[in-house]
């Protein structure tokens, strides 16, 4: 594993085999949707898009597919951390939202009631009401594993 320098004092992790290929370009640290990624501007000779992300450059996914960071770290571009996926699968691996007030993914508090819920296929599913946030988070994790499989981003990943 090697580190590729980015702007803003950031570094991206890449496999040794991708290091030479990635360091041929100047990569910038970009903050997109509350996450850091490595981006670069494309030259005028290159096709359509003005920018490309390092993870897409490394994995070269087919048209219409995305690249997911298993650990949620947009700067960890080692192939063991990247996987080609659909948009839906990529969304399953999202972390907590920045406006989260419970401290756990899939847990919200409404008028003092602690509720676990999960979004799947454009629907929000009610998992249940719980006496505390931790038990609600564990119920979310159980349901997320059932629905999302390997793409589930869990509140307690070490207990998996």
Secondary structure, DSSP 4 states (H G I P E B T S, - for coil): -EEEE-STT-EEEE-HHHHHHHTTS--EEEEETTEEEEEEEPPTTS-S-SEEEHHHHHH-PPTT-EEEETTS-TTEE-GGGEEEE-HHHHHHT----TT-SSSSTTEEEETTEEEEEEEETTEEEEEEEESSHHHHHHHHHHHHHHHHGGG---SSGGG-
